[in-house]
Amino acid sequence: MMDAMLDAVLVVTLLAVALFSVLARQARTAVIAFIAFGLLLALAWVRLGAVDVALTEAAIGALTAPLLLGAQAFVGAEKPAALPLRLTLAALAALIAGALAVIILGAPEPAPSLAAQAAAPLDALGLGNPVTAVLLAYRALDTLLETVVVLLALIGIWSLAADETWREAPAAPAVPSPPLRLLARTLPPVGLVVALHLLWVGADAPGGKFQAATLIAAMGLLVMMAGLAPPPALSDARLRALLGLGPAVFLAIGFAGFRAAGGFLAYPDGWAKPLIVVIELALTVSIALMLMLMLLGPGARKPSA
């Protein structure tokens, strides 16, 4: 009974926050409501037993929130959308929601599932988490391409800088303050321990490289926001090497699969888990840097003394 009441409150709150975000007249208000919606959605995934999806939802929300707030600040003064446009968008959103509802409510019972097929080879792979098996064994090529896409997105952000500043460090992400400095001195050790835990258990339990990398990136940004460390220069060769480390290790193991197991990204018997752990470690470093640098933005001219 209590669980049903909690789920009902969560669903009603989700719908209310979503509606508030859509109807908000100010972009900043809509963005803040959207952030709250993402957190509530993560709770909903937890209630559905999809902890991996919940962690990913929370991580994506943590990344998109500053990007949306930064974009809203960059746009500046807002011009309200015309009423016909708003009505058209509302009708389109309602149409999509209705179509999804029809599909979900019309699904057969039990719903189609590949869970059994995904779980069957886990013992042979040495993994306990089917999500990790999907991401780094069954559909490893998708994960590799997604990592490359994130790297290309970072290069695209760097290209927005002026020619004379694109090698410089990005601007400081915030004005330091005493409370922020205190937070930046106390929170990162805890965040790094949690990130390492998520990374380590990812092979056998909810977690993994993306969630760990997001936490590490957030801790790095917090330190820079507090003024405890400057943003890195984009021309730093070590920085660029670490950015390419994850995709390079992924590709190297993938090509080694031709010789060792007869196919690209195929793992030899008994080596799947060790190789997946190596890939996850390398990707965590690269993805953490990619996410942090994406939020810092392109290179900026150093302020004159």
Order of alpha helices (4+ residues) and beta strands (2+ residues): alpha-alpha-alpha-alpha-alpha-alpha-alpha-alpha-alpha-alpha-alpha-alpha
